[in-house]
Amino acid sequence: MNCRHCGRSVSLPLVDLGTAPPSNAYLSAERLQGPEAWFPLKVLVCEGCWLAQTEDVADASLYFDAEYAYFSGYSRTWLDHSRRYVEAMVDRFGLSRRSHVVEVAANDGALLQFVHERGISCLGIEPTASTAAAARARGLQVVEEFFGVGLADRLVAAGRAADLTAANNVLAHVPNINDFTAGFATLLAPDGVATFEFPHLLRLLEETQFDTIYHEHFSYLSLTSVSRIFTTNGLAVFDVEELPTHGGSLRVFAQRADTGVRPVHVSVPRMLAREKAVGLTSRAAYEGFQRRAERIKHEFLEFLLAARRDGKTVVAYGAAAKGNTLLNFAGVRPELIACVADRNPAKQGKRLPGSRIPIVDERELESLRPDYVVILPWNIRAEVEAQLADLRRQGTRFVTAIPRLKVA
């Protein structure tokens, strides 16, 4: 395999999670009658540009189809984060009704709605029909395409150059990361700003967040690798912030390399130095990850098997992609976890890919009175525990598996 960015032959292994179906390919009653497609799930690291990346196995259209079921607006944590983002960008960059904002991977419009509410001209780019329709229902204008240089050229020609572009949790999702990144250099106005948020590879390694790995994530990113990708494709990083979202993320600020005038904040060289100090530019940082992931899997399975022997009822909360990685890597099936509750109606009544655990409305947990609830999206544990406070009062205990088994 050759690196998606620099083209160098890639062979340094990070982790092999066996095989798994696409993480958001939830199963309807009709689809339960047929076979599922499972693909190898393996991550390698390029020793040229230090981009960690999944092994090529299938076309991206397989993962982002018309029935794509991830809707960001069902998480209060994410809505609050999106609102704060818009407030911060408006204040920092002086956005007004004369400005134009473009969000790439707008999903259901959970973030862009706050731009629209301020009367700022905005446009969403979202290739999945299900979420694009939800964004339009909020009154947003959406282009239903994958983003790249070609689309950026058409938008600029139509007078839609951007003063700000937002790309949250999408940079990891693109197979052609060079064309995608170059699209922002094309789309930005001469003094425009592009922001990107993505889970930080450093935190993934430190906390063995292997469940963040699934086929939709083609890349696992550090500032080191992102800076090199941006430089090659006409962008220049001028600031970086650490965020708590998704178990630890970076927000990277970039401008056009040819016209941008903002000075580089001290945060950039500081983060690059930190990544180098912990070994992200050497083989040592990536060794041992496989062993740690397997230890987490075994501890989780031991807990589930002990609960079954003791006659306890175990359910899960959050039909999340990361949960599907954990469940399929561990080989969990409905005899160990009876069901998973989720607020998203697009998932309810279906089954998780691979494990085939049924997805129910969270209100059904009240009648089940489970002994344990496994919170699969562990990054929003506090939000979920608050939602299910009545269950705790009835004696239910909450469980997360990563970065280590926690039962409380």
KEVOTI-176224 format. One record per residue (C-alpha): x, y, z. Coordinates in steps of 0.5 Angstrom, whole numbers, plus 500, padded with zeros to 3 digits. Each point is the difference from the previous one (the first is absolute). Layout:
<recs>
XYZ
...
</recs>
This chain:
<recs>
500500500
502507498
499506505
494504498
504507501
507499498
500493496
505497504
499492501
497499507
502494504
500502508
494497503
496504505
495495502
496494496
493499503
498495495
494501496
493504501
495502496
499508498
499503507
493504498
497494496
494499505
496494498
493501498
495494501
501499492
507500501
501495505
497495495
507501496
507499501
504506503
507502497
506500504
507503499
506500503
501506505
508501500
504506502
507502497
504506501
504503495
508502502
500505495
495505502
497496506
493500498
497494503
495497495
495494499
502495495
496501494
494495499
494503497
498506497
497506504
493500497
499494504
501503506
496506499
494498496
493503500
498497506
506502504
497500508
505505503
496506502
504505505
494504502
498495505
506501505
499506505
507500501
502501492
494505500
503504505
507499497
498503493
496506504
507502503
504499494
495505496
500505505
508499501
501501492
495506500
504504505
507498498
500501493
494506500
495496496
494504498
494500495
505501494
504494502
499493496
501494504
501493497
499493504
503494497
497494503
494504502
496493502
493502503
502508501
501499507
506505500
498504494
493502503
504505505
503504494
493500497
497503506
505506500
498502493
507498497
500497493
501493500
501493496
500493502
504495496
497493502
500493496
496496503
492501498
497498507
504505504
500506494
492499501
500501507
505506499
495503495
494499505
504505504
499505494
508499498
502500493
504494499
504497494
500493500
507498497
506497503
505506501
507501496
503505495
495499495
494502504
504506503
501503493
493500498
498503507
505506499
498501493
493501503
502505504
500496507
508500502
500499507
502505506
500494505
499493498
499495506
502492499
498497506
502492501
500499492
508501499
501493502
494497496
503502493
503495496
504505495
502505506
504504495
495502495
495501506
505505504
502503493
493502499
500504507
506504497
495501494
494502503
503505505
500508499
507503500
499501507
496494502
500495506
499493500
499496506
501493501
498495506
502493500
502495506
507501502
505494498
504501506
494499505
498494496
506497501
501502508
493497502
500494495
493503496
500495495
493500500
501507496
502495494
495498495
500500493
497507499
506503503
505499495
505505504
503501507
503506501
505504503
502507499
506498498
497496494
495505499
505506499
503496495
494499496
498507500
507503498
499495494
493502498
501508501
498501507
504503506
498498507
500506505
497498506
498493504
496499506
498494504
493498501
497494504
495498495
500493498
505498505
505505498
500504494
504506496
497506497
505502495
500507497
502501493
501506494
502500493
507499500
501505494
495506503
500499507
503505505
498497507
506499504
502493503
497499507
505497505
495494501
503497493
507499501
498498507
496495498
505497495
505500505
495496505
499495494
507499499
502499507
495494501
502497494
495501495
506501495
503493502
498493500
500499507
493504501
496495496
503494503
496496505
493503498
498493498
501497506
497505504
494500496
499493501
501500508
494505499
496495496
501495505
498504506
494502497
498493498
502497507
495505503
494498495
501493501
500501508
494504500
497494495
502495505
497504506
493501496
501507500
497504494
505504496
497505494
504506497
499507498
502504494
500496493
506504498
506498495
505499506
495495503
500496494
507499500
501498507
494495500
503497493
507500502
498496507
495496496
494502504
493498499
493501502
501494506
505505503
496506499
493500499
499507496
503507499
495506501
501506496
496507499
501500492
494497497
504498494
503495504
494497504
497494498
507498496
505496503
508501501
504498494
504494501
498498507
492501498
498503507
493503500
500507500
494503504
497507503
504502506
493500504
500492499
506500505
495502506
496494499
506495500
503503506
507498498
505498505
506503495
500505495
506500495
501507498
503499493
501507498
505501506
502507498
493502502
499496507
498506504
494502495
498493500
500499507
496506501
495498495
499493504
500503507
494496502
503494498
506501505
495502505
497493499
507496501
502500493
508501499
503503494
506497496
505502496
506496497
505505497
505502502
499495506
494496502
496505505
494498504
497505504
</recs>
